[in-house]
Amino acid sequence: MAAIGKGGVGFEDLLPVMANKLGGEGLINELCNGFELLMDKEKGVITLDSLRKNAAVLGLQDLKEDELVSMMREGDLDGDGVLTQMEFCVLMFRLSPELMEESWFCVEEALQYELNNSE
């Protein structure tokens, strides 16, 4: 496991592998699935409590309380104390150094797919 991100949250960076295997649209779908697993089902967002309860589902059971808090702070772009689906996806990209370099490719591929399928 490598320490990634400002808060030192550690995880094996599998997002580049997923992006290469699934393509932009598939990666976004997988991130959305990850969000669904971590979110508070009643509120529709990831709370610190829902992250604590559901982290093991994504192999994050070894994260300490301060690492979970750090992850929430780093991802909470609007400062409301929770992660929306968009904030979660942005956080996952930010925590993946290799994907930050390749993210434009994935975004462009997803946008191209949307444009092709909206006609």
N, C-alpha and C positions, 0 to 999 in steps of 0.2 A: 504494500500500500504506500502511496506517495502522499505527502502533505500538499494539498492544493488549496488555493484561495487565501484571502487575507486572514481568515480566522483559523487557518491551519487545519481545516477539516480534511481528514484523510479518506481517500477511497481509490480504488483502482479505476483509472480512467478508461472506461470501456466505450464512451460515447463515440470516439473516432472509428472504432471497429464497427459499432452499430451503424454509424452513418455510411460507411463504405458498403456494408452488407445490405442495408435497408433503403438507402437513398434518402433524400431530404424529407419526402412525405412520410416514409416509414419511420424515420427517426422521430419526427414530430408526433406521430401517432403513438409511438412507444413512450415518449415523454408525457403525453396526455394520459396514457394508462398509468404511469408512475404517479402522476398527480392524483388521479382518482384513488389509488391505493393509499395515499398518505393523507388525503383531505378528510376533514370533519364532514361527515355525510349530511348533517343537518344544516351546516353553514355554507357548504360548497367551497370552502377555502382550506388551506393548510394552517392550522393553529399550532402553537408549540405543544399543546397537549396531544393533538392528533399525530404530530410528528413523533412524539415520545411513544405513543401507543402503537404506531404502525411502522416504525423505522425498521424493525426486524424483517418485515415483508420484503424490503429491498436490500437486505444484507447489511443494514446500518446499525444493528443491535449493539455493536461495540463502541458507538459514539458516546462520549461523556456528555453530561448536561451542558457544560459550557460550550461544547462543540455544536450541540443542537441549537442553543441560543445564538451562537455566532452565525450559524447557517441561516437562521430566521432573520437576523439583523441584516446580513449581507444581501439576502434576497428581497427584503421588504422595501421596495423602491419608493412606495408612497407613504411609508411610515405609519401604517394603520395597525401594525402588529401581527398581520397575517400574510400569507402568500396566496395570491391569485394564481390561476393557471398560467397566465403570461409571465408573472414574476418567477414562478417555479421554472419554467422553460428557460428564461433568460439566465437564471442562477445556474442551471445545469450547464449551459453553454459557457458561462463565465468561469465555472470551476474546471473546465476542460481546456487547458492551454492549447492543445493541438486543434481542437474544434474552433477556438477563437480565430485561428489562422484560416481555417477552412469554412467558417460559418457563412461567409458570403456565397460560397458555392451552394451550400444547402438551402439558404434562403432563396437564392435565385432559382434553384431547381423547383422548390415548392411553389414559388410564385408563377413560374412557367407552367407548372401542372395546373394551378388554379385558372390561369388565363386560358389554357387549352381546353379545359373542361367547362368553362363558363360560356362558351360560344354555342 
